[in-house]
Amino acid sequence: MTPEQLQRAWVLQAQADAERGVLECRMCRRRGPLEETTTLWRNGFLVFALCDRCTASHDVVFSPTAAGVELRAKRRSPVELVAQEVPRVHGPR
């Protein structure tokens, strides 16, 4: 599928889900109730849905563009990566 076909498929599925009161977050793909989701509608169509969990951990900015809507999301806190084992560094022999 092309990105355009994938977007159209998501919009159609989101419309059907919204009618049932359940939406899928576009960031984490978790499904949840409409009342726990931030949505963006354009010309009567749902174009974006974001769960409360992702909204709480990201700063999200929507901007209109000629092609549609641009979305930018930035984590509010750094992601910590923890290694199981400290790597050994060998010097020149």
C-alpha positions as CSV (number, residue, x, y, z in Angstrom):
1,M,0.0,0.0,0.0
2,T,1.1,3.5,-0.7
3,P,1.1,6.0,2.2
4,E,-1.9,7.7,0.6
5,Q,-3.8,4.4,0.5
6,L,-2.9,3.6,4.0
7,Q,-4.0,7.1,5.2
8,R,-7.4,6.7,3.4
9,A,-7.9,3.2,4.9
10,W,-7.1,4.6,8.4
11,V,-9.6,7.5,7.9
12,L,-12.3,5.1,6.8
13,Q,-11.7,2.7,9.7
14,A,-11.5,5.7,12.2
15,Q,-14.8,7.0,10.9
16,A,-16.4,3.6,11.6
17,D,-14.7,3.3,15.0
18,A,-15.8,6.9,15.9
19,E,-19.4,6.0,15.2
20,R,-19.0,3.1,17.7
21,G,-17.2,5.3,20.2
22,V,-13.8,3.6,20.0
23,L,-10.7,5.1,18.4
24,E,-7.1,4.0,17.7
25,C,-4.3,6.3,18.8
26,R,-2.1,7.2,15.8
27,M,1.0,7.1,18.0
28,C,0.8,4.0,20.1
29,R,-2.0,2.2,18.2
30,R,-3.9,1.5,21.4
31,R,-7.7,1.5,21.1
32,G,-9.7,3.4,23.6
33,P,-13.0,5.2,24.2
34,L,-13.8,8.4,22.3
35,E,-13.9,10.3,25.6
36,E,-10.2,9.4,26.4
37,T,-9.0,10.6,23.0
38,T,-8.0,13.9,21.5
39,T,-9.3,14.1,17.9
40,L,-8.7,16.4,14.9
41,W,-11.6,16.6,12.4
42,R,-11.3,18.4,9.1
43,N,-14.3,18.9,6.7
44,G,-16.3,16.4,8.7
45,F,-13.7,13.7,8.6
46,L,-11.6,12.4,11.4
47,V,-8.0,12.9,10.4
48,F,-6.1,12.2,13.7
49,A,-6.7,10.6,17.1
50,L,-4.4,10.7,20.1
51,C,-5.0,8.8,23.3
52,D,-4.8,10.6,26.7
53,R,-1.7,8.6,27.6
54,C,0.3,9.8,24.6
55,T,-1.1,13.4,25.1
56,A,0.2,13.4,28.7
57,S,3.8,12.4,27.6
58,H,4.2,14.5,24.4
59,D,3.9,18.1,23.3
60,V,1.8,17.9,20.1
61,V,1.5,20.6,17.5
62,F,-0.9,20.6,14.6
63,S,-0.3,22.9,11.7
64,P,-2.4,23.4,8.6
65,T,-0.5,22.9,5.3
66,A,-1.6,23.0,1.6
67,A,-1.7,19.2,1.5
68,G,-3.6,18.8,4.8
69,V,-2.4,18.8,8.4
70,E,1.2,18.5,9.7
71,L,1.7,16.9,13.1
72,R,4.8,17.2,15.3
73,A,5.2,15.5,18.6
74,K,8.1,15.7,21.0
75,R,8.5,13.7,24.3
76,R,8.3,15.9,27.4
77,S,11.0,13.9,29.2
78,P,14.0,12.1,27.9
79,V,13.8,8.3,27.2
80,E,16.2,6.4,29.5
81,L,17.9,3.4,27.9
82,V,19.3,1.0,30.5
83,A,21.8,-1.7,29.4
84,Q,21.7,-5.1,31.1
85,E,25.5,-5.3,31.2
86,V,28.2,-2.7,31.2
87,P,30.2,-3.1,27.9
88,R,33.9,-3.8,28.3
89,V,36.3,-1.5,26.5
90,H,39.6,-2.9,25.5
91,G,42.5,-0.6,24.8
92,P,45.2,-1.2,22.2
93,R,47.3,-4.2,22.7
